[in-house]
Amino acid sequence: MEISDFDFELPQELIAQKPPKERGTSRMMVLKRDSKSIEHKNFSEFPEYLMEGDIVVINATRVMKARLIGMRRTGGRVEILLLRRKGENLWEALGRPAKRLKKGEEIKFMPDLKAIIEEEGEMGKRLIHFLFPIERELEKIGRIPLPPYIRREPEKEDEKRYQTIFAKQGTSVAAPTAGLHFTEEILEKIRKKAEMIEIVHNVGEATFRPLRKKEVEKNELPPEDYFISESASEKLRKAEEGRKRIIAIGTTVVRALESSYNNRFSPGLHSTSLFIYPGYQFKVVKAMLTNFHLPRSSLILLVSAFGGRNFLLKAYKEAIRQRYRFYSYGDCMLIL
């Protein structure tokens, strides 16, 4: 199986550059796997697809202002994207221009806020030691890390709209985009039919790193951390034992739930490098809500594994024909 088997051509104008004017107004394509049928709905109709006793699992992670602009001693501008905490004020990050960020290089963000490159890694990765409490200062020096296909600088509106309404904690460097559609009104309708469970999966490099090897099976994903509370763990165990339908809101929830199945949804902080592609047998997730994903990405492989490659790519062609909006700020897909 090759990465090229998951390619498609997308008109640039269908890549959503801004969120819809109001949450909850996105379009929703509904894929029914048993009948191989497609329906065109609005996301506000999502609760109508729930059955009594369903379990809806959301990712309550919070997006950090993980994009930093600094200067080298020479005065050259550098850009840092935080990826994963490795210790106190020690972070794995992507640096640009990477070739100029050598070990021992000092980066200045403000006169009294500096960092040192501790190690050089592959593909632009750097281990950075911040000489100040970085997480406390992110509100001051950081920017919302909009993905590169959104071709503009972050605006004040993005600080709110690139965050789910149920975001509570975490160190995500990208939004769990399936969750961006929810409103308080829609959540209230969901609670009348289904039980909602929160987990925290910190969205990191695995979610957006390109797959570089031609053969799907030869690719690997870097680790991402997720947290399951005692309460969530108990509820998930009972749901699985009761054979209730578990609906994952987003690919991060899918990976966390499938990763935690073998340890019986053990509570606490865990790490996963689970790479899901066609042929994978899902153990927990029975339905999922997800946005439309980039071609050749690990996310489109995951969704293809769940919905079936041919059916999924047929749905993508239909989405393009129907002028759905793609990617982070775009429309969504419910796969049943």
Secondary structure, 3 states (H helix, E strand, C coil): CEHHHHCCCCCHHHECCCCCCCCCCCEEEEEECCCCEEEEEEHHHHHHHCCCCCEEEEECEEECCCEEEEEECCCCEEEEEEEEEEECCEEEEEEECHHHCCCCCEEEEECCEEEEEEEECCCCEEEEEECCCHHHHHHHHEECCCCCCCCCCCCCCHHHHCCCCCCCEEEECCCCHHHHHCCHHHHHHHHCCCEEEEEEECCCHHHHCCCCCCEHHHCCCCCEEEEECHHHHHHHHHHHHCCCCEEEECHHHHHHHHHHCCCCCCCEEEEECCCCCCCCCCCCCCEEEEECCCCCCHHHHHHHHHHCHHHHHHHHHHHHHCCCCECCCCCEEEEC
